[in-house]
Amino acid sequence: MDLHEALKKYFGFDKFKGLQEDVVKSILKGNDTFVIMPTGGGKSLCYQLPALMKEGTAIVVSPLIALMKNQVDAIRGISSEYGIAHVLNSSLNKTDVAQVKSDIEKGITKLLYVAPESLIKEEYIDFLQKQTISFVAIDEAHCISEWGHDFRPEYRNLKNIIEKIDDVPIIGLTATATEKVQEDILKTLGMSKAKTFKASFNRPNLFYDVRPKTKNINGDIIRFIRQHANKSGIIYCLSRKKVEEIAQVLQVNGVKAVPYHAGLDSKTRVKHQDMFLMEDVDVVVATIAFGMGIDKPDVRFVIHHDIPKSLESYYQETGRAGRDGGEGYCLAYYAYKDIEKLEKFLSGKPIAEQEIGNALLQEVVGYAETSMSRRKYLLHYFGEDFDEVNGLGANMDDNVVNPKKKHEANKDLKILLEVVKKTNQKYKAKELVNTLIGKVNALLKSHKTDNQPFFGCGKNQTDKYWMALIRQALVAGFIRKEIEEYGVIKITEKGLKYIENPTSFMMTEDHIYDENDDSSIITNTKSNSAAADEVLVKLLKNLQKSVAKKNGVPPYAVFQEPSLDDMALKYPITIDELKNIYGVGEGKAKKFGKPFVELISKYVKENDILRPDDFVVKSTGVNSGLKLYIIQNTDRKIPLMDIAKSKGLKFDELIEEMQRIVYSGTKLNIDYCINEMLDEEQQEEIFDYFMESESDKIQDAMDEFDGDYDDEELRLMRIKFISQVAN
């Protein structure tokens, strides 16, 4: 049967998409074949069609049961033979296994989907040795590589197992792979002579947007979803706890949403997945367990509540938007704090794994903080050049839509390239930056770099500036990262020519995401203040000062700035509405609220303002139980460490929870605990500081006291202070 006839017969298509035809031909010829094709590019057809056309059974190794089930159902749908495709994994009972074996022996089964763990079993290997196997396809092949974003140790052994079964062609397929990962896959599978097919990674219909992650992120997400009402979307979080929390917040705010993570039983997961596919719900809140092989073409937005651990993960997860070629909005919330959490998590792993993990994380930081075209940055990471002026989708990201300032940096670029050359091209980005700013560390000392005349030649700029320049020089092709020594920076031919003959180099200024202490429970929400009514904010600030004076407390003890911004966004005109303002609880609203709602009410009338009274983010009440528990137990003078343990909280999480309680207007008495740490004089000194200071930031207090008190003591004293003077 002719190739196009088979395509029409089995799949109903008149023509192949992209590289599909070339890949299918290669497999039919019996070549080892390696396919790198982005999500939505039609990877699965590449091995399904040849499997249906060739004699025998094709083995498809796949990491996820849900993914196998989807594909088997799809293949069964195009054939009258139920046994044409089977799954062989831990979900089958003995009768099921016997049926699968019988169908393979009769030559009915063309595609056998197996998990790598199942393929190791001796009984399966013995059985498969006696059958006719057409080829072995390894889907999600990046799982083989430690440099991949989803490494599975059991994948490393696949080559040996395949050799035991039969000497057949191997097909490796992945939707995302950097050069390092590609090399690793080919080496580990012993298919160095494989024909490689790499499709473009550019998805021109996707819009990329990175926003600062504020304390009001739930409100930001709900606002975004309401702007995209009745559209399908996925929200990714890194922890199961966060998935549950966000799903609940969305539900109580009228968004049809369900959670999805590995901690739910399989029945619930399947139910939630089907509800999403059948459009009974609009949003799935998920960990990365969701989405592999979910073939929903009209996902209109993908939100990352937490930035992922690698750009491969990010690319694959955003790739689930707009697979039909229609609108796809990819929004990531970024705070450097999240990166620090991930680094902390890595610190318990073996050194080699830490190095890989940290290298991958730095790429994510670069993407989030860059001010150049995000599409160009992302495609460069996957080894693809992109023309940011004429390329497809060139105007589809926040940095291009709102261009950042540029400045001439030809002198600095020349300095950077010379330092790479003079240090014999042996350093990673961090060491290069340290050399430029003159910061000594053990590695630089061991190479005697700190004695060189060029050491510190760039100290007129910050480390952040040089890191941004390195990223832009990489994308521009003046330097490159060495694959074998991951992360070591080498100079290119283009870079060497530039040293001889520097031309103009316009450097884009990076975003500076605030990494400072945000120890006051509410940090300034950039995204909110932009939309707030500036005139009203001014009036509210004046009122805040006069109310503070009248009560003899600092202005921040009345309401914090983000609360004022939120008032100027939502115009609350009753005490009940004020309670729902960001960072304002019942206690605060009752104690200070009256003049504020009176001022806003008058302002709204005078200016004919239409109030967005439908927009109040309701809380789930999850925290109210915890709040009550903390209040009751501090009243009973239970040690704080015991309160934290009994609720499964870390000590700093408990402090944060207590801060939340007092900042929203409820009293807490923790004198019993503070008295054990600080004497009366010390307490008075810190209390007076907070009374006179314009800021409640812990870092400012640390600077003022110059190490006399530690972070914990100051935080607990701030809780006592706010509790006494503001509530």
N, C-alpha and C positions, 0 to 999 in steps of 0.2 A: 504494500500500500504506500502511495506517495505521501510525503511528509505533510503537505497541506491538507490532503484528504483526511489523514489521521487527526490533524488538529481540529478540522471541522467535525469529524465523526464523534470524537471523544469530548471535545470542549465547546464545540459550537462557534469557534472563532474563524474568521476568514483570513486573518493574518497574524503573524507573530509580533511581539512587542520588543523593541530594543534589540538586545543581543540574544534573545531566546533561540532564534533559529540556528545561529552558529553554535551555541552551546549544545543543543539537541543533536546536531550533526556530529559534533565531536564525541558525544557519548555513544551514539549509534556506531561510530567507527571503532569503539572500544578503547578510546584514549583515557588516561587519567586526566581529569578535568577539574579546574579550580574556578569557582564562580563568585565574584564579589559584586553583589547587586543590592542596592538600597531597598529597604522595606517598601513594598508596593510595586516593585519592579517585575514581579511575576517569577520569582525564584523557583517556587514549587513545581510549576509546569515544566521547568527545564529537566527535572528527573522523572516526573510522572508520565510525560508523553513517551520517552524512550522505554520506560518500564513496561508500558502497555503494549509497545510495538515489539519488544525483544522477547526471545524465548526464555522461560524460567521466571524466577522471583527476584525482584530487586529488594535488598535490605536497606531500609532508611533509618539511620540512627538519629534520634531526636531527644532533646533533654526534658521535654515537658509532656506530661500525660494529656493535659488539656489541648495542647497543640496537635498531638497525634490524633486525638478523637475528632477534632475539627476536620483534619485532612482526610481521615478514613471515611467520615460521613460524606464529604464532598465527592470522593472517588466512587463510593457506593451509589451515589446519586446519578452517576453517568453510565451505570452498567446494570444489566438485569441480574448479574451474578452478585449476590450478597458477599460471597467470599473473595471477591476480586481484591479487596484490601483488608488487612487485619492488623491488630495491635498485639504485641507480645510484651506485656509488662506485669508488674506486681498486682494490678487490679483484676487479673483473671483467676477464675477457679479451675480445678482440674478438668472439668467437662469442656470449658471454653478452650483450654490449651489443646485438648485432644481434637477439637473441631478445627482449630487453626492448623495443626499438623496435617490433618487429613486433607484439607483444602490445598495445602502446599504440595503434598504428594500427588494429588490429582491434577496439578498444573492449573488450578483455578486461580490461585492467589498470585497477583502480579506485583503487589507492593506490600511488604511486611515492615511495619513500623515498630522499632524496638528502642528501649532505653538502654544506654551503655551498661547500666548495672545488670540488666537481664542478659545481655549478650555474653557476659563473663561466665554464666552458668554452664557447667560441663554438659548437662543433658541437652541444652539447646545447641551447643557447639557440635556435639556428636550427631544430633539430628540434621543440622544444616549442612554438615560435611557430605551427607548422602544425597542432597538435593541439587537441582540445577539453579545456580545463582547467576543472575545476569550482571549485576554490579552492586557495589555498596555506596550509598549516598550518605554523607555525613552533614546533616543540617546544623545550623548554628555552629559552624566549625571553629569560630573564635573561642569556644569553650575549651579548646585544646591548649590555648596559649595563656601562660601566666601573665602576659601583657594584655590579654583580652579583658573585657569588663565583666566577664561572667565565667571565670575559670572553674573547670570541673576536673579534679585530679583523675577521675575514672576515664576521661577522654584521652589521657596521655597514652593509655595502653591499647588503644583501638587498632593500631597497625598490627601488633602481634596477634590479636584475636582474628582479624580479617585474614591474615596469612594462614592461621589454623584452619579456617573454613574453606577457603579456595583462593586460587590466584586469579582474582578478578579486578577489573578496573575500579578505581576509587574516585568518587566525585565529592569534592569538598565545597560547601556553600556557606556564605556568610553575608549578612546585610551590613556589616561594618568591620573594617579592618585597616589599621595603619600599616605602614611598610613593615614595621617590626613584627606585628601580629601575622601578616601574610607570610613572612619568612619562616616564622615559628611553625605555622600550620603545615607548610610544604615540607619542612624538615622532619617534623614529628610523624607525619603520615608517610614519609618516604616517597613523596611524589614530586621530586625535584624536576622531573621532565614533563610535568603536567602542562596541558594547554591552559593558560590563564585568560579569563575573560573578566574585564573590569568595566562596569557601567559607570556613568557619571553619578556623583553623589549629590548633584545639585537638585533640590526640590524647589523650583521657582515659585510655586504657589504658597509656600510657607512664609509667614511673617515672623521674624525673630525679635523678641523684646525681653530685655532684662531690667527689672525694677528693684529698687532697694526694699529689703524685707523689713517692715516696721512692726512694732508691737501690735498694730491694728490690722494684721494681715488677714484675719477672718473677714473683717469689713471690706478690705480691698478686694478679696476674692469674690465675695457676694456681689459687690458692686459690678465687677467685671462680668459675672455670670448673668446678672440682670440685664446688662447691656447686650448680651448674646442669648436672650431668652429663647427657650424651646429648641436650643441647638445642643447636639451631643458633644460631651467633653470628658476628658480624663484628668484627674488631679493626682499627681504622684507625690508621695511622702516617703521618707526613709524608714519610719517606724510604724509598727502596727497600731501602737497607742495613738499616734497622731492621726492615722487613717480613720480610726473609730471616732475620734474627737471631731475632726473636720466634717465627716459624714453627718454626725449628729447636729452640728451647728448649721449645716446646709439645710437639713430636714426641718428644723424648727424655724428656719427663715424662708420656708416655702419652696425650697429647691428640691426637685425629685432626685434624690441621690442615694447610692448604696455603697457600703464598704467592700473591699476585696483584698484579702491577704492570706498568707499561708496558714495563719492561726485559725481560720474559719474551717468548719468541716466541709468535705468536698461537695456535699449536697447543697449547702448554702452558697458555696463558690459558683457552682454550676448554675444555680437559680439566679444569682446576681448577674452573672455573665449573660445569661439568656434574657433577663429583663432589659439589659443594656442593648443587646442586639435587636430585641423586639421593640425597643423604644418605649417600654413601660417606665423607664427612668431616663433622665437626661444626662446624669453625671455619675461616673464611677470614681470613687476615691480609693487609690490603690497603692500598694507597695509594688516593686518592680516585678512581682510574681504575675502581675496582670499585663496582658497585651501581647505576649509572644504568640504570634500566629492568630490573633484575633482579627478576623478579616471584616472589619466594619469600615466601609469606604467613606462614610460621611461624618467622621469625627471632626468637628469644626474648631475645637481648641484643645490644647494640652497645656496644663499648668504644672509647673514644678514648685510645690510649696517648699521643698528642700532641694538645693542644688545637688545633682548626682555626683558620684565618685569619679566619673571619667567622662570625657567628651564622647566616647563610643556609646555609653549608656544614654547620654543626653541626645545624641543623634538618633539612636534607635527609638527612644521613647517619643521624641518630637515627631519622628517619622510616621507615627500612627495617626497624625492629623492629615486631613485632606488627601486621602489616597485615591479619591476619585478625580483629582485634579482641581477640585473646588477650593473654596476658602479654607485656610488652616492657620490658626493663630497660636504661636508657641510663646508662652509667657513664663519666664523663670523669675522667682524672687531670690535675691542674693544678699547675704550678709556674711562678712568674713568670719564671723563667729561660728557659722555652720562648718566652715572649712576647718577651723581649729578643733571643733568637736570630732570631725572625721580623722584629723591627725592624731588626736588623743586615742581614738579607737584603734588606729593603726599601731600605736606605740606598743601594744601588747603582742604584736605578731613577730615572726622571725625577721631578722634584719633584711634578707633579700626581698621579702614580701613588703616590708616597710618602704624600702627604696622604690620599688615599683609603684606602690600605692601613692607615695608622696609625689613622684614624678607625674603620675596621671592627674593628681589633684591640682598641681601647679598649672597644668594645661587648662583646667576648668577655671581657675582663678584668672588666668590670662584672657580667656573668652569672656568671662563675666565683666571684667574691668576694662576691657579694651574699648577704644573709641573709634576704631576703624570699622569698616563694613564687617558685621558679624558673619555674614555668608562667606566672605573671602577668607576670614580667619578659620572658620570651620572646615571649608573645603581644602585649605592649605594643610590642615592637620591630617586630612586623609590623602595628601599627596596630589591634590588637584589644583591647577591654576584657575583663577576666576577673574574675569574682566569686570571690575566693579562699576564700569561706566556703561558698557553695552551688553553685559551678560544677562541671561534670562533671570528675572527676579532681582535685578541689581538694586531696585529701590525698596526692597521688602525687608527693612529692619530698622529698629529705632535709631541707630546711629546714623543711618543714611538720611532718614526722614528729618532728624534733628541734628545736623552736623555739629561736631564739637570744634572748638578753636584749633587752628594749626599754627605752627611757627617753624621758621627755618632752623634745621638742626644739622646742617652739613658738617659743621666743625665737630659737634659731639659724636656724630656717626663715625667720622674719621678717627677720633680718639678711641672710640669703642673698638673699631676694627683693628687698630694698631695694638691695643692691649690684648686682643685675642691672639694676634700674631706673635707678639713679644712674650706671651706666657706659653708659647709652644702648643697652643690649641689643646690644652689638657684639662681645662676647667669647665664646670657646668655654670649655668647662668648665675647662681648665687655667689660662687667664688669670684666670677668676673666682676659682679657688682661690688663685692667687698674690696677687691683690688682697686677698683675705680674710686671708691669713697675713702679708701685707706683704713679699712677695718680689719684688724689682724685676727686670724683664727688658726687652729692647729695645722690644717692642711696647707694654708699659705705659708706658714712658718717653716714647715718641713721642706717646702720647695724653695725657701729663702726669697719668696716673692716680695715679702715686706721690706727687703733691703734694696729692691730695684728702684731706679730713679723715677719710673712711671707710677710707682705705688702711690695712690691717693691723687692721681692727676685729674680726677673728676669730682673732687670733693665739693666743688661749687654747686653740684646738683644733688638731689636726694636719691636714696636707694630705689624708691618707687619710680623716679624719673628714668633711671638707667634700666630698670626692669622693663618698663614700657618701651624704651627704645630698642632693647634686645628683641622683644616680641615683634616689633614692627620691622626690624632689620631681617628677622627670620622670614617673615611673610614676603618681604621684598626680595629675598633671595641673596642677600649679601653674606649671610652666614647660614649654617644648617646644623641640625642635631645629628650626631653620629648614631646610627642604628645599633651597632654592636655594643658600644659603651653608652648605654641609654642616657641621653641628656647632655653629653659632652659636646661643646660647641666648636665647630670647625669653620674656617673661613672659606668662601667659595671663590672661584675664578673672578666672578663679578665683584666680590669684596676686595680682592687684591687690586683689581683695576681701579676701584673707587679710591683706594689709598693714594694711588699715583695721580689720579685726576678727579678730585671731588667735584660733584655737581650739586645742584639744589636738592635737598631732601626735606620735604615738609612733613613734620611729625605731628600727629594728632595727639591732643592732650587727653590722658586717660581720666576716666571717672575716678573720683576719690570717694569710695564708700566708707562711711564713718566707722572706723574700727575702735573708736574711743569707748571708754566705759559708758554703758547705758544703765548704770546701776539704779538710777531712779527708774521706777517701774515703767514709766512711759517715756519713750524716746521721741524726739521730734520727728513726726511722720512727714517726710518730704512730699509724698504723694498726696497727702491730705491738704497740707498748707497751700499747695499750689492752687487748689480749687476753692479755698476758703475766701470769704468776703473780706478783703483787706481792710475796708473802712470799718466794718463791725469789729474786726480783730483789734484795731487800735482803740476803739471805744471800750471793749471788754478789758484790754490791758490796763487802761486808766482806772477802770472800776476795780479791777483786781488789786491794784496798788492802794486805792483808797480804802477798800474793805480790809486789806492786810494791816494798814496803818491803824484803823479803828480797833482792830482786834489784837494789835500788838504782836503780829506774826510776820514772817517773810512772805512776799507775794506767792512764791511757789507752794506755800503751805495752804493757800486758799484753793486755787486750781492751777494745775501745771499748764504750760503753753500748748501742748497738743490738745488738751481739753478745750482750751479757748478756740483753737483752730477748728475743732470739731463742732463747737457751738456755732461758729460762723459759717459752717457748711450745712448744718441741719436745722438751725433756728428753733431751738426748743422754747416753748412759751408757757409751759407748766412745769411744776416740780417733778411730776411723773415722767415727762419727756426728758427732763434734765438728767434723771437717773440713768437713762440709756446712753448718755454721752460718754464718749471714750474716757475712761479713768475716773468717772464720777459715780460714786455709789450712793445709797440712800442717805447715809450719815452726812456726807459732804453736801448733798443736794439740800437737805433740811437745814444744815448749819449756815451755809453761805449762799444758797441758791436764789433766795427771794429777789434781791436787787438785780441779779443777772437775768432772770426770766422777765422781769419787768422792763429792763432796758431792751432786751431782744424783742419783746412784744411791741413796744413803742416803735422800735426801728423798723420792724416788719410792716406795721400800719403806715408809717410815714413814707416808706419807699415802695409800697405796693408789691411786696415780695411774695412770690409763690413758694410756699415751704414744701420741701420734699418730705412730707410727713410720713410717707410710706416707708422711708428708709431708716429703719431702726434695726440694728443687728441684735437679735435676741440671743441671750446666752442659753446654754443647754441645761443649766442647773447642775451640771456635773460638779463644778467647783463649789457650789453652795454647800454641799454635804461636807466637803473638806474644810471649808471656811468655818462651819459650825463646830466641827471636830477640833480645829485649832483653837478657836475661842474658848470652848469648854475646857480643853486640857491645859491651856495656859492659865485659865482661872483656877484650875486645880493644882497649879504649880508643878506640873509634870515636866521633868527635864526635856529640853528641846530635842536632844538626840533620840530620846525614846519616842517622842511624837513622830519624828521623821521616820524612824525604823518601822513603827507600827503601820505607817501608811506607804511603806516601800519608797520613801523619798530620800534623795541625797540631802545632806544638811543644807547646801546652798539652795536647793530647790525649795526646802521648807522656808528659808529666809525670804526667798522671792515671793512665795505664797503669802507670807506674813506682811511683806511690803505692800503687796496688792491689796490686802485687807485694810491696812491703815490708810493707804493713799486714797481708797475709795470712801473713807469716812467712818470706819468702825474702830472703836478703841480696842487696844490689846494691852494687857499688863504683863510685861516680861521683866519687871524689876528683880524678881527672885533670881533670874538667870544672870542679869547684868551685874547685880551686886557681888556675885561670885568672881566676876572677871575684873571689875574696875572699882576703885574706892570712890568715895563721895566727891573728892576734889577732881579726880579725873573725869567723872561723869559730868560735873559742872562745867569743866573746861570745854568738853565736846559739845554739850548742850548750848553753851554761849556761842560757840563757833557757828552752829547751825542757825541760831537766832539772828546772828548778824550777817551771815553769808548771803550773797545773792543767788548762790547756786547750791543745790542739794547733791551735786555729783560727788561720789566717793573719791574719785581720783583727785579732785580739788582739795578735799579734806586730807587725803594722804600727803599731798604736796605741802599743805599748810603745816601739818604736824611732823613732817619730815621723818617718818618711820617710828614715831613714839607709840602709835597705835596700829594694830593690823586691820586688814580689810573687814574681818568678821566683827571686831569690836565696834568699828565705825558704822557698819550696816545695822547692827542691833541697836546702837544708840540713836541712829536716824529713825528707826521704827518707834522707839520710845518718844523721841522728840515730836514726830508727826502726830503720834497718838495723843500726846498731851496738849499740844498747842493748836492742832488743826481739827480735832474731832470732838 
